[in-house]
């Protein structure tokens, strides 16, 4: 870039100022003539002649990329399925969710892109539930232009990644079976079933049925098997006592060939959470996890963090659950981490 100072009432008979980039806001008689980053065109020459004070600009060299074009390219290299690009607005291009789903961000890739000179890629945290219209990421550069080689380096890095840097993975319409052993009655029973149906329905899934059983391991095992045979792709168990070594749901897991991924979670509330997968012949593994008493009705527990992963078709690992511990103190200020069960879309301003 070649820095320039444009004098007052500048005139250009041979078009010498056409194409220069204004690097500060230029005003005249209380109104803005040019914003920062504006590229002077033929139509701007008359206004340029009105400016009464000097201002700064740059002339781009052959290998310089204007900030608007650079932001578009940065956004494109980061954008995966489920997103659309909007802008630039103030030389920033936003990535916006075009569907309800689970936001997946590659933090290592974001860090690598941002270590390049003058590039800025910023996102929401990984694994948030997002709605259509949600701004989930933005891209821009710091100066008014950037060398082509820097953008080419970022694009080559992104192409070499195993998956896109930012994706909105769609939720799957899973069929969910529910088993309770707590003997719920009356309004408590109705509230529990309504809450589960509402949450599963928000992801596009459906409840196969609610099986209400006594605290008997063999009965729970039979119910899990029947639900899987009848089409359940996820089984939730409600109630029980996870610190009891004779808890029926826990004892039923080996009876149905299920392997426990993790017992307990580094989180509060919901530390008594457990997750297992049942191995079914000829079919995908079936996830089974518990809804402790607190997570039967609340959305501020670990169950509501893991449920979106499962509903997006992810295979949840022991490391995934262990990683919840960072940020696992789920106080009332953590509401943004949980699925917005009360909404279906969002409309955000992008200025």
Secondary structure, DSSP 8 states (H G I E B T S, - for coil): -EEEEE-TT---SS-TTTT-EE-S-EEETTEEEE-TT-B--GGGHHHHTT--S-EEEEE--TTEEEHHHHHHHHHHHHB-TTEEEEEEETTEEEEEESSSEEEEE-HHHHHHHHTSTTEEEEE--TT-EE-BT-EEEEEEESSSEEEHHHHHHHHHHHHHSSS-SEEEEE----EEEEEE-S---HHHHHHHHHHHHHHHHHTT-EEEEEEE--S-HHHHHHHHHHHHHTT-SEEEEES--TT-TT-HHHHHHHHTTEEEEEES-S-BS-TT-EEEEE--TTS--EEEEEE-GGGGT-SSSTHHHHHHHHHTT----HHHHHHTTTT-B--GGGGGGS--TT-SB------
